[in-house]
Amino acid sequence: IDKVFSTGGYMSLPLIIAARLLKLKIYLIEPNHILGQANKYFLNFCEKIFCYDKEIKNFPDYLEKKKVIINPLISKSLYKIKTNPNKNKIFTILVVGGSQGANIFDKNLKFSIINISKKIPIKIIQQTSKENINSLEDFYTKNNIENKIFSFEKNFFNIIQQADLCITRAGASSLAELAAISVPFLAVPLPTSKDNHQFENANFYKNNDCCWVIEQKNFEEKIEDVLIDILNNRSNYLEKKENLKKLNYQNTWINVNQKILKNINEN
């Protein structure tokens, strides 16, 4: 091994310490919009740090030269997905909790979905625990709402492609994947995320007018009104979809890889 890449996190600490002792070249990747503690600790020792945001928070000014801005790293298969703005006869909402899970989506969201469906036809695709699949499926079916309930889906990108809107946590990878195929999202940041990084991730897209954000403490109170407003105000929805396209218009598999390889070869 000559070079080591790390996206931070506590599990990276012993490996990067070993790389440092062995005098290997270290490259860091910061997918969040605030510098993580592990990456901050090793910033002095790395060759470069690849970031998604020029204005990443908590980044020391004197190490600015190590920063390289790239488009988000996502699966190559996502670049092949083409979305059709008129793909669904019925507006489809995808609800996912991400790797951190989201029990808050399992509690009372279904009642808001029922209330909304009485006014506007919608389809729901929702991720939940294995134990909750049958119960949630029966609930929506009995209330005449077209639904697909799942716990794990190997071909998850196929599910994303079916969605008009996604209700999601705000992990960097999840938001980058939705943004890449221009699926507007309503983010509910996990309030216990380290350094509040999920809030910063969501806020980046909100500041670019690409999404809606609801804090977890206000979720049950606001979700129904926000969804009704999204469904009734299609011009705002389409504007956010277009802003996502603009944000990602240069994001291609080749561009990202070439930029990373160029910086590696310079060192």
Salt bridges, closest charged atoms under 4 A:
ASP53 OD2 - HIS33 ND1 3.02
GLU64 OE2 - LYS67 NZ 2.83
GLU146 OE2 - LYS123 NZ 3.65
ASP164 OD1 - LYS87 NZ 3.67
GLU200 OE1 - LYS57 NZ 3.25
ASP209 OD1 - LYS240 NZ 2.95
